[in-house]
Amino acid sequence: MSVQLDKTAAQSHADADHSGIRHPERMIGLYWLISIAVGMFVLRDWLTTWNLSAALNRPWLLIYLCASLILSQSLYILVARHGERTIHWGALIIFALGNGFAETLAFATVYKVGSLIGSALISLFAPGFAAAAGFIVGVIFFSIYGGLIHGLFWMRMLPPHFDDDPRSQSIRKLRPIAEVVLVVGWCLCLASNPPDLWTVIFFHTLVDVGLMILVRPPIFGAQSAERQPISS
């Protein structure tokens, strides 16, 4: 039993120190605060609009949102690993709700800025295509930001959690495509009139629930739970 506890503690320390960041919660919390502050300012009109009918009244969009979520999570299940860490339900709730709300505000802010830029530029010489251009540029901005924040930030906050065998590497090449498919659906919600921000928050929260179940990162108390002594 003591050998197993030593292994668990060593794994927890390794997970916490893999990037030299001992308290990733602080960085995550700062990211959330910045996202919320900026989002509250840029999206203040979107936050008070509950346009859930934008998805519910368009069955094709609801089906697309669910199908893209299933595709994305199915590929993630095939390549993600949790390193034998246990699920910490308190950490799962904190992260899923916190990140589902805060980071969605960051995503939506980037989309809105891209959409406004795209619409403004195209309207100068082709006003009839301004709305389509705004959506396309918004999707591009969203995708670029999503790739950067995951590559430069989240990969440092989370422990290594991908298999490296040839099969997994092949599957991982498909994940960017699946993520873009997911992003397009979310942007369709944001492009509704008025924008349907809360549906995107809901689906992003589901994605984060999947991450906490599949990866089980040692954050928000999960690392402490891993080190709790177990009586034999």
Phi, psi and omega in degrees: 000317181295325178297317179296320178296320178297318180296318180296316179296318179297320178296320180296317178296320180295319179296319183289331187256004189298334180244008183082005181257108185280330182233075182299336179301325181294316179293319178296316179299320178295318177299317179297316181298315179296316180299317181292316181299312180293317181296319179299327180281310185284326187250022186302328178282331180286325185293333182264007180253119181254077184263053180297335180294342179301324177267318184295328181271359176237088184306323181298324180288319179297318177296318179298315180299316181291318181294319180292325176294315179297317179299311182299314183287329178296317177294323180295319179301324184287340186240343184277149175223154184248003176060030179065018173285149179273157177285130176249108189291328177296315178296321179300314182295315181299312184290314184298313180289317182294310182284326178301324179276304189295311184289332176296326176296321177295314179301312183294324177297314179297318178299314183298317179298314179298318180296317180295319179295312181299315180296317183295319182292313183290328181295344179292329182227349178213071185305329182294341181254009185299316182295315179296318179295320178299318179295314183297313180293324176299316178298318180297313179299315180301312183296318180295314180297316180301318178294318181292315183293326178285321181285321185265337184246299187293328178292342175272330181280331184258150177290158175306129187216024177242138172292148182248009180289159184305320180298314181294322179297323177294319180293322182296335177292337180275342185298319177302323178295315179297323180292322177295319176301319178296314181298320180301317178297316179296320180291330175297324176293317181291335180275357178295163180237105359284166183300142181258076183289323189288332174294321178295318177301318180299311182290326177294322177298320177297320177299319181289329173298316178300318179299315183291333177279319185278323185260323179054055182295146181280072181226160177053047176095345181296323181292327178291321179296325180297332186263001180295134179294146180242123180284140180258000000 
